[in-house]
Amino acid sequence: MSRNIIQSKGMLLGEKLIKGIELSRSDGLAVSILEATWTLRSPSSGAPSDPAPAVIDGAKVSAMVEPVEPGVHILEFTVELTDGQIDKTRLMFDVQ
């Protein structure tokens, strides 16, 4: 699988939201997730937070985020599938 970048809906400073992705396979087979983590990159430092476990629900992966500064943030999900593939997907969103 490849690294994907998705523009996500923005947030207001102080807001807490669940953001997530849903994985699918081009061959039509079911997605089976072994584990998933997420990190959040802030606009000021650009450094990612420590990885945290993501919530897995079937083929969906999500995290509760509460950015503490305005600007463009990047939420990156790293998903390991049971067949050994690794998927990294980034959600970019603006916080105002």
Number of C-alpha atoms within 10 A of each C-alpha: 10 9 12 12 14 13 11 15 11 14 20 15 15 13 12 13 13 10 14 21 15 12 15 13 10 6 6 7 8 12 16 14 21 13 16 21 20 25 21 23 18 19 16 11 7 12 11 16 12 10 14 13 15 20 17 18 10 12 15 15 23 19 20 12 15 16 19 13 15 16 16 17 23 22 23 22 27 20 22 17 17 12 10 10 12 17 16 17 22 22 19 18 17 18 19 13
